Amino acid sequence: MMDSSFSFLKNILFLFIVSIFLHPIPGLASVIDETLEGDAKLSQGEIQAAEKHYATALGMDPENWRVMRSLAEVKFQLKKYKETQKLVDRLLAKEVIKRNTVMVTVEGDPEPFEAEIVDERVVTPDSGINNMEKAEDGDVSKPVNYYRLFNLKTGQMLLVPHKSTKIQYQKVPGRVYAYVQELHAKVENILISKTRTNGPVEMVRIEGGCFKMGSNNYAQAERPVHDVCLKRFKMDKFEVTQADFQAVMGSNPSQYKGAGRPVEMVTWHEAEEYCKKKNKRLPTEAEWEYASRAGATTNYYWGNEFDATKSNFCDSSCSRNLRSKDSSDGFEFTAPIGSFPANSFGLHDMAGNVNEWVSDWFESDYYRKSPKDNPQGPARSNPSDRRGGGTQKVYRGGGWQTDANSQRSAWRKGFETDYRLDNTGFRCAGDLSIKS
């Protein structure tokens, strides 16, 4: 009975050993072995083989940014854009550092230490075939691979063998992070281009009327409150999305990518061109404020007190000093259009998310001379003259990086027409005929 059991165990062991040779267990190779093999395959143009090695390495060390970046690169080349996106998002969520530093644990050394990687693969002269007899016998030694490291604590340069060293890649060097940001922009633009837009952008019909424009309680540029009367017009229900902008313009300059997010980082000229291509125009400043107020005479379309649930602003997740530390709107950066309630005209994000370009030139004292009927803003005889804000256009509404004050309907500011801001976008308007 015992002989039978022993024979059975021998057979199982034999099959196990054979299976290891036929189907090696990934864990028997080190992370660096798989990574460097992936590098070799990539340099030879064997992209799919490189992908397999990198995927195996990442399975061993799931937080290794070095492997994650390489796997993202090959998946992008293989046009696996969704998978690339997931890897890139994980990389961009990591902490950024200036140098390529890692935590190192060497077998037999009781304390791990922080070091900068100088070289991942060093082969010393005596680590290969050093014995003619072995070469003749066919027993050829494989070269021993070393890391070249700079110990940040001792200031010493070290050579440590791969097989007895564990490297932890965690924080991402700034230069790598910048590269990943570029890859992120590429893959996001590709994915956005594959997003189908839902036909014509919905516009809201706005009947003409008169209202009190401006405010006497805040910035000088908002004074004085004055009467303005407008003819009927129409306006986009939402801020222009990246999907729509990219479909029309063939590019997407936005910092915070997403098909349904508002386009930002657009110059005033690009906003104007987009609207023209859609047979629309940018709204005048007066039209914009009238549409924003939607019949309200209060600071915000919902009342005089700011409500953090009504707009995307500089909340507790915002990096700027003006952030509201005790409030959260649920979004760190821009929000998908329509994430917040519409005003009584049915327009979304007239407060917050992104500032919106309008057609008027900016002049801080324009309200003192503004005509009552359908004002078009101050004239410019020489728009190229930068003195005195001569090349500034108005933007309105406040954005995700601005405070509660900028979300007011009367708030206004000017900026250079050829500048790009990551919290500034736009929406279009259009004329309504007398019969429509």
C-alpha positions in Angstrom: 0.0 0.0 0.0 2.8 2.3 1.0 4.7 1.5 -2.2 1.6 2.3 -4.3 1.2 5.7 -2.5 4.9 6.5 -3.0 4.7 5.6 -6.7 1.7 7.8 -7.0 3.5 10.8 -5.4 6.5 10.2 -7.6 4.3 10.4 -10.7 2.7 13.6 -9.4 6.1 15.2 -8.7 7.3 14.1 -12.1 4.3 15.7 -13.9 4.8 18.9 -11.8 8.4 19.2 -12.8 7.6 18.5 -16.4 4.8 21.1 -16.3 7.2 23.7 -15.0 9.6 23.2 -17.9 6.7 23.2 -20.4 4.7 26.0 -18.8 7.0 28.0 -16.5 5.3 29.6 -13.5 5.5 33.4 -13.9 6.5 33.9 -10.2 9.7 32.0 -10.8 11.0 34.9 -13.0 11.6 38.2 -11.3 9.7 41.4 -12.1 12.9 42.9 -13.6 13.5 39.8 -15.8 10.0 40.1 -17.3 10.3 43.8 -17.7 13.7 43.7 -19.4 12.5 40.9 -21.6 9.5 43.1 -22.6 12.0 45.9 -23.4 14.0 43.5 -25.6 10.9 42.4 -27.5 9.7 45.9 -27.9 13.0 47.0 -29.4 12.7 44.1 -31.8 9.3 45.2 -32.9 7.5 42.2 -31.3 4.8 44.3 -29.7 2.4 41.6 -28.7 5.2 39.6 -27.0 6.3 42.7 -25.2 2.8 43.2 -24.0 2.7 39.7 -22.5 6.0 40.2 -20.6 4.9 43.6 -19.2 1.5 42.3 -18.2 3.2 39.4 -16.3 5.5 41.8 -14.6 2.7 44.1 -13.6 0.8 41.1 -12.2 3.8 40.5 -9.9 4.1 44.1 -8.8 0.8 45.9 -9.5 2.0 49.4 -8.4 5.2 49.5 -10.4 4.9 52.7 -12.5 7.9 51.7 -14.6 6.1 48.5 -15.8 2.7 50.3 -16.0 4.1 53.0 -18.3 5.7 50.4 -20.6 2.5 48.4 -20.8 0.5 51.5 -21.5 2.9 52.3 -24.4 2.5 48.9 -26.1 -1.3 48.9 -25.6 -1.4 52.3 -27.3 0.6 50.9 -30.2 -1.8 47.9 -30.3 -4.7 50.4 -30.4 -6.1 49.0 -27.2 -7.2 52.5 -26.2 -9.6 51.7 -23.4 -6.9 49.6 -21.7 -4.3 52.3 -22.2 -6.7 54.8 -20.7 -7.0 52.8 -17.5 -3.3 52.4 -17.1 -2.6 56.1 -17.8 -5.3 57.1 -15.3 -3.6 55.0 -12.6 -0.2 56.6 -13.4 -1.6 60.1 -13.2 -3.1 59.4 -9.8 0.4 58.7 -8.4 2.6 61.1 -6.5 5.2 63.0 -8.5 8.8 63.4 -7.5 11.8 65.1 -9.1 14.2 62.2 -9.3 13.9 58.5 -10.3 14.1 57.3 -6.7 13.0 53.9 -5.5 13.0 51.9 -2.3 15.7 49.1 -2.3 15.8 46.0 -0.3 19.0 43.8 -0.6 19.0 40.3 0.6 20.9 40.1 3.8 20.7 43.8 4.5 18.3 44.4 7.4 17.2 47.9 6.4 15.7 49.0 3.0 17.2 52.3 1.7 16.2 55.0 -0.8 18.2 55.2 -4.0 18.2 56.7 -7.4 18.3 54.2 -10.3 21.2 55.1 -12.6 21.0 51.9 -14.7 18.6 48.9 -14.6 20.9 46.5 -16.3 24.6 46.4 -15.9 26.7 43.4 -16.9 30.2 43.3 -15.4 33.1 41.9 -17.4 33.5 38.8 -15.2 29.9 37.9 -15.0 29.7 35.9 -18.3 31.8 33.0 -19.6 35.0 33.1 -17.7 36.0 29.5 -18.0 37.0 27.8 -21.3 36.4 24.4 -19.9 32.7 25.3 -19.2 32.4 26.7 -22.7 33.7 23.5 -24.2 31.4 21.4 -22.1 28.4 23.4 -23.3 27.7 24.7 -19.8 27.6 28.4 -20.6 27.0 30.7 -17.7 24.4 33.4 -18.2 25.6 36.9 -17.5 24.7 38.3 -14.1 22.6 41.5 -14.3 23.1 44.2 -11.7 21.4 47.5 -10.8 23.5 50.6 -10.6 22.1 52.6 -7.8 23.0 55.8 -6.0 22.3 55.4 -2.3 20.8 58.8 -1.3 21.7 58.3 2.4 25.3 57.3 2.1 26.1 59.1 -1.2 27.6 55.9 -2.6 27.3 54.4 -6.0 26.4 50.7 -5.7 26.2 47.6 -8.0 23.7 45.1 -6.6 22.6 41.9 -8.4 19.0 41.6 -9.6 18.5 38.2 -8.1 19.1 39.4 -4.5 17.5 42.9 -4.8 13.9 44.1 -4.6 13.1 47.4 -6.1 9.9 49.3 -5.4 8.9 51.8 -8.0 6.1 54.0 -6.5 6.4 57.7 -7.0 6.6 58.9 -10.6 9.5 61.2 -11.7 8.3 64.5 -13.1 9.7 63.9 -16.6 7.9 60.6 -16.8 4.7 62.2 -15.5 4.9 64.8 -18.2 5.3 62.1 -20.9 2.3 60.2 -19.5 0.2 63.4 -19.6 1.0 63.6 -23.3 0.0 60.0 -23.8 -3.2 60.6 -21.8 -4.1 63.5 -24.1 -3.5 61.4 -27.2 -5.6 58.4 -26.1 -8.4 60.6 -24.8 -8.6 62.5 -28.0 -8.8 59.2 -29.9 -11.6 58.0 -27.6 -13.4 61.3 -27.9 -13.2 61.2 -31.7 -15.0 57.8 -31.5 -17.8 59.2 -29.5 -20.9 59.9 -31.5 -22.4 63.3 -31.0 -26.2 63.3 -30.6 -27.0 65.5 -33.6 -27.7 69.2 -33.4 -26.9 70.9 -30.1 -30.1 71.8 -28.3 -30.8 75.5 -28.1 -33.2 77.4 -25.8 -35.4 80.1 -27.2 -35.2 83.2 -25.1 -37.8 85.9 -25.5 -36.6 89.5 -25.6 -37.2 91.9 -22.7 -35.7 94.5 -20.5 -33.7 94.0 -17.3 -31.3 95.7 -14.8 -27.7 94.8 -15.9 -24.7 95.0 -13.5 -24.4 95.5 -9.8 -23.6 98.5 -7.5 -22.3 96.3 -4.7 -19.2 94.7 -6.0 -16.4 95.5 -8.5 -16.2 98.8 -10.3 -16.4 97.1 -13.7 -20.0 96.0 -12.8 -21.2 99.6 -12.1 -23.5 101.2 -12.6 -26.7 99.1 -12.7 -28.3 100.2 -16.0 -31.4 99.4 -18.0 -30.9 97.1 -21.0 -33.5 95.9 -23.5 -32.9 92.9 -25.9 -34.6 91.4 -28.8 -35.4 87.7 -28.8 -32.5 85.2 -29.4 -31.5 81.6 -28.7 -28.7 80.1 -26.8 -27.1 76.7 -26.4 -28.6 74.8 -23.5 -25.2 73.5 -22.4 -21.6 74.6 -22.7 -19.9 73.3 -25.8 -18.5 69.8 -25.1 -15.2 68.4 -26.2 -16.9 65.9 -28.4 -18.7 68.6 -30.4 -15.7 70.9 -30.5 -13.4 68.1 -31.7 -15.9 67.0 -34.3 -16.1 70.5 -35.8 -12.6 71.8 -35.3 -10.5 68.6 -35.6 -8.6 69.3 -32.3 -9.2 69.4 -28.6 -7.0 71.6 -26.5 -8.7 70.7 -23.2 -6.6 70.0 -20.1 -9.3 67.9 -18.4 -10.4 65.4 -21.1 -13.8 63.9 -21.5 -16.3 63.7 -24.4 -19.1 65.1 -22.2 -17.0 67.7 -20.4 -16.9 71.3 -21.5 -14.1 72.2 -23.9 -11.6 74.5 -22.2 -8.2 76.0 -23.0 -9.8 77.5 -26.1 -8.9 81.0 -27.3 -11.6 83.5 -27.9 -10.8 83.2 -31.7 -11.4 79.4 -31.6 -14.7 79.9 -29.8 -15.8 82.4 -32.4 -14.7 80.2 -35.3 -16.5 77.2 -33.9 -19.8 79.1 -33.5 -19.5 80.5 -37.1 -19.0 76.9 -38.4 -22.2 75.9 -36.7 -24.0 78.9 -38.2 -24.2 80.6 -34.8 -22.3 83.3 -33.0 -21.0 84.1 -29.5 -23.6 85.8 -27.3 -23.2 89.4 -26.4 -22.4 90.2 -22.9 -25.9 91.6 -22.3 -27.5 88.5 -23.8 -25.4 86.3 -21.6 -26.3 88.1 -18.3 -30.0 88.3 -19.3 -29.9 84.5 -20.0 -28.0 83.8 -16.8 -30.4 85.8 -14.5 -33.4 84.1 -16.2 -35.7 86.8 -14.7 -33.9 86.9 -11.3 -32.7 90.2 -9.8 -30.6 88.4 -7.1 -26.8 87.8 -7.0 -27.3 84.3 -8.3 -30.2 82.9 -10.4 -31.3 81.0 -7.3 -31.0 83.8 -4.7 -28.6 86.1 -2.9 -26.7 83.5 -1.0 -24.3 81.1 -2.6 -25.4 77.4 -2.8 -22.6 74.8 -3.3 -25.1 72.3 -4.8 -25.9 74.6 -7.7 -22.5 75.0 -9.5 -19.0 73.7 -10.0 -16.6 76.1 -8.2 -13.3 76.1 -6.2 -14.4 73.8 -3.4 -12.4 71.8 -0.9 -10.7 69.8 -3.6 -9.5 72.9 -5.4 -5.8 73.7 -5.2 -6.1 77.4 -5.1 -5.9 79.5 -2.0 -9.4 80.9 -2.5 -11.0 77.5 -2.2 -14.0 76.9 0.1 -12.5 74.4 2.6 -15.9 73.4 4.0 -17.8 72.8 0.8 -17.8 70.2 -1.9 -19.5 70.2 -5.3 -18.5 66.6 -6.1 -16.0 67.4 -8.8 -12.2 68.1 -8.6 -12.0 69.7 -12.0 -14.6 70.3 -14.7 -17.9 68.5 -14.5 -19.8 66.8 -17.4 -22.3 69.2 -18.8 -25.7 69.2 -17.2 -24.4 68.0 -13.8 -26.0 70.9 -12.0 -29.6 72.2 -12.1 -30.7 74.5 -14.9 -31.9 78.0 -14.3 -35.6 78.9 -15.0 -34.8 79.4 -18.7 -33.6 75.8 -18.9 -29.9 76.7 -19.3 -27.2 74.7 -17.4 -23.9 75.8 -16.0 -24.5 79.5 -16.4 -22.8 79.7 -13.0 -19.5 77.7 -12.6 -17.9 74.8 -14.4 -16.1 77.0 -17.0 -16.0 80.7 -17.7 -17.6 81.5 -21.0 -16.3 83.8 -23.7 -18.7 86.4 -25.1 -18.5 88.6 -28.1 -17.8 92.0 -26.4 -14.5 93.7 -26.0 -13.7 94.4 -22.3 -13.7 97.9 -20.9 -14.0 98.4 -17.2 -16.1 101.6 -17.5 -18.3 100.5 -20.5 -21.5 100.4 -18.4 -21.4 104.2 -18.0 -21.9 104.7 -21.7 -23.6 101.5 -22.8 -26.7 102.0 -25.0 -30.0 100.7 -23.7 -31.1 98.7 -26.7 -29.1 95.6 -27.7 -25.6 96.7 -26.6 -22.8 95.2 -28.6 -19.9 96.3 -26.3 -17.2 99.0 -27.0 -15.8 99.5 -30.4 -12.1 98.8 -31.2 -10.3 100.7 -33.9 -7.1 98.9 -33.3 -7.6 95.4 -31.7 -3.9 94.7 -31.9 -3.1 97.4 -29.4 -2.5 95.6 -26.0 -2.4 98.9 -24.0 -5.2 99.4 -21.6 -6.8 96.0 -22.2 -7.3 96.8 -25.9 -7.1 93.1 -26.9 -9.2 91.7 -24.1 -12.6 90.1 -24.6 -15.1 89.5 -21.8 -15.7 86.2 -20.2 -18.6 85.4 -17.8 -20.0 82.9 -15.3 -17.0 81.8 -13.2 -15.4 78.3 -13.4 -14.3 75.4 -11.3 -11.2 77.3 -10.2 -13.0 80.4 -9.1 -14.8 81.3 -5.9 -18.4 82.0 -5.1 -18.1 85.6 -5.9 -17.3 84.9 -9.6 -20.5 82.7 -9.9 -22.7 85.8 -9.6 -24.7 86.8 -12.7 -23.2 90.3 -12.8 -19.6 89.2 -12.4 -17.4 90.1 -15.4 -13.8 90.0 -16.4 -11.6 90.5 -19.5 -8.8 88.5 -20.9 -6.5 88.4 -23.9 -8.1 86.8 -26.9 -5.2 84.6 -27.8 -4.6 83.2 -24.3 -5.7 79.8 -23.1 -7.1 79.1 -19.6 -8.0 75.7 -18.3 -11.2 77.0 -16.7 -12.6 78.9 -19.7 -14.9 77.6 -22.5 -18.0 79.0 -24.2 -21.5 78.4 -25.6 -23.0 79.8 -28.7 -26.1 81.9 -29.4 -28.1 82.7 -32.5 -30.7 85.2 -33.8 -34.4 84.5 -34.0 -36.3 86.0 -36.9 -39.5 88.1 -36.3 -41.6 85.2 -37.6 -39.9 82.4 -35.6 
